[in-house]
Amino acid sequence: MNNGIFAKYTGIPIIVVPDSKKQNRTHKKKRINKKWAKRYGYTTYNSIEDEKVIMMNGSMYVNPRAYYKLKSIEL
């Protein structure tokens, strides 16, 4: 993964943590479960809040929206 210009200047690896997605209603049969996914949809959960950066073990953990903001910074 390309960490962009920000990681080149600071030397800190940036790890993008995607949002998790959970189906609202599930069924044990695959055919019916696909129909229920279409009808009832999914709920997305932010594992990391927007515009929040977590530093852990020498790495920066961000969500995709914050990563694109960091990537667009002119240094």
N, C-alpha and C positions, 0 to 999 in steps of 0.2 A: 504494500500500500504506500502510495506517495504521501508523505507527511507535509508537503508544501514548503513554502519559504520560511514559515515560522520555525519549524523544527531545524532547518539548516543553520539559522542564526543562533538559536538557543541550545541546540543539541539535546533537547528533551523529546523523547518519542511521544507521539500523540496517538491514543487508541480511541477509536470511535465505537461507542456502545449503542447499538441500534435499539429502537423502541420494541417492546415485546407486544405480541398480539395474541388475544385469547378469544375463542369462539364463544358467543353469548349462550348458545344452547347446543348441546351435543347429543348424538344418538350413537348406539353401538354399531349399527349397520352403516357401511360406507356410503351406499347409495342415498340413504335417507339423510345421513350427516351432511353430504354435499348440498342437498336441497335446503336443509336447515341453515347451513352457513350462508346460503344465498338469501334466504328469507329473513333471518334474525341478525345476521351480520357479525362483526367482530368489535371488540373493545381494545383500544391501544393503551398501553401503560408506558409512561416515561420512566425509564430506569434511572435517568439523571435529569434533573430539571433543566429547562431552557436557560441558556447563558450562564450555566454553572460549570465550573471546572474543578475536578477532583484530582489532587496530586497524591499518588500512592506508589511507593517503591520506585521512585525516579521516573514515573510516567504520568502523562496527563490523560485523564479519562473524561471524554466529552460526548454529548449526543450529536447527531448529524447536523442539526441547525447551528449549534455553537461552533462546530468544526468549520462550517462554511464561512462564518463570521471571522474566525481566526485566520482562515486561509486568505480572506480578502484584505487583511491588514497590510498596509504599505509600510515597510520598515526602511 
